[in-house]
Amino acid sequence: MENKDNEQTIKPADLRGILNYVPRFLGQTFVVALDGSIIEHENLPNVLLDIAVLRSLQINVVIVHGIDKQLRDLAEQRSISLSDFEGSGATDAPTLDLAIRASSRVSHQILEALTQAKLKCAITNSVKAKPVGIIEGQDLQLTGKADQIDADFLNHLIARSIIPIVQPIGFDRNGHTLRISSDALAVDVAIALKATKILYLCQENGFLSEGRLTQQIPVTELDALLASPEFATLSAPLKSKAAQARRGIQADISRIHILDGRIHDGLIREVFSNEGVGTLIYGNEYQQIRRATRDEAPLIYHLTRSGVAKGELAQRSMQAIEGKIENFYVYEVDGNIMACVLLDRIADAPTTREISSLFVHPLYQRQGMGRKLVRFACHIAEEEGAKQVIALSTQSQEFFTSLCGFEIAEADTLSPTRRTAYEATQRKSRILVKRLG
Ligand SMILES: CC(C)(COP(=O)(O)OP(=O)(O)OC[C@H]1O[C@@H](n2cnc3c(N)ncnc32)[C@H](O)[C@@H]1OP(=O)(O)O)[C@@H](O)C(=O)NCCC(=O)NCCS
């Protein structure tokens, strides 16, 4: 594919759009997984410039690279037949030998190109591997999988603004070399570094449906794709990325992109626009939140006791909780309820919902659960057709205004019945409102 014309190049005006994303991504880590073919392509300098832009916005970047193309080229030059190209099949000794050579060459090319782009970088030895072993009766010989990623080492480099380059090669406990699939390795590195995104740059746009690019696909639909006959028709690199994306999402990496690394500005456009150039696979960020069941009323009652005792929450008896149980949502961690929220209806204000009894177990506070529950509640309210959500708070006004997009409102915002109830409690809570839509 040729570089795209100027029309598709980022314009200065787009910078405003990019700036919207800056607070969201600040300090996060993205794993950029480059297929071997992209390293050889003339667009590589542009990809690295895009990475320089990410770095300038204080997004941490780790590069994991593949060697598929280089391995094939080397095998052809030397007339050696490979036992596997992709890194997921069996690796015999001659193939491993070529893989090591190809990997050194590719890492060096990246090092050189990053240096030309004035970015500090280092080739790392951060992957402890173990042999994959025998799969479905086939001995995969010298093919390995990541056993342990040295996250401390990688984070140490990141903290010094050095971009780590991770090769698809690892060492087992005896120091012997194993070949690893770079697609799988990208996921393992992302998990170890708690990265928020993986960007797979390859020679395809992502998934197509009836000839058209699927720009976003929730993991549930990816599951359906993986199980469908259509899956068999995908190219080997795409199949591998799809399977690894599934694993990544399961491990809580919320966004995984597959895009064509040969497109000029593709990386930047994929990250900083709602309409990217590839396919975004995303997980359900609310998967730990669900509606409470009737028998969970006592758990909610006990969870919220300390909040009531401190005056953070209004008093609610067990019976009162039971009476509203179908409007309670709970946040589960390892099968235990660690947070809850009530999304209440207001009889004389059909387009308003009220968030209350929002409580996060003290051991789990400051991990994003509170915000997620509020976002979730607002999302449900919107789906139900509500136009606004209110919250009455005595001690968490700042949380709602600074972090959840609520504004302070006057008592006359409340409907007559709600206002009467509000005045009757004498808690003098702040009234907070968020408009939806
Ligand atoms: C308010 C509450 C739900 C927040 O839950 P959480 O899971 O800790 O929140 P998040 O992790 O999403 O956000 C944490 C941020 O909220 C801020 N925050 C939490 N409580 C706050 C408060 N009362 N006032 C101001 N900021 C607050 C934290 O300082 C933190 O800020 P940081 O990200 O800059 O460090 C939780 O602290 C809680 O259960 N409090 C007691 C009950 C309560 O007051 N409920 C609200 C009644 S409607």
The ligand as an ORCA input file, in Angstrom:
! r2SCAN-3c Opt
* xyz 0 1
  C     -16.559      8.198     47.332
  C     -16.182      6.779     47.019
  C     -17.403      6.043     46.505
  C     -15.097      6.789     45.928
  O     -14.791      5.478     45.565
  P     -13.340      5.050     45.043
  O     -13.469      3.700     44.451
  O     -12.329      5.256     46.092
  O     -13.128      6.147     43.902
  P     -12.157      6.095     42.656
  O     -11.069      5.133     42.903
  O     -12.971      5.959     41.430
  O     -11.598      7.572     42.690
  C     -10.669      7.911     43.677
  C     -10.522      9.401     43.710
  O     -11.669      9.950     44.352
  C     -11.220     10.847     45.356
  N     -12.187     10.862     46.425
  C     -12.703      9.795     47.046
  N     -13.526     10.229     48.012
  C     -13.529     11.551     47.951
  C     -14.171     12.548     48.701
  N     -14.992     12.283     49.692
  N     -13.946     13.845     48.367
  C     -13.106     14.134     47.364
  N     -12.446     13.234     46.628
  C     -12.662     11.967     46.929
  C      -9.922     10.251     45.803
  O      -9.125     11.234     46.422
  C      -9.306      9.763     44.521
  O      -8.653     10.834     43.850
  P      -7.282     10.597     43.043
  O      -7.653      9.692     41.894
  O      -6.904     11.967     42.624
  O      -6.379      9.930     44.001
  C     -15.551      6.031     48.231
  O     -14.518      6.822     48.734
  C     -16.537      5.742     49.339
  O     -17.138      4.667     49.364
  N     -16.683      6.698     50.259
  C     -17.561      6.527     51.388
  C     -19.022      6.595     50.997
  C     -19.403      7.853     50.293
  O     -19.018      8.941     50.648
  N     -20.240      7.677     49.255
  C     -20.790      8.729     48.486
  C     -22.155      9.010     49.022
  S     -23.278      9.433     47.794
*
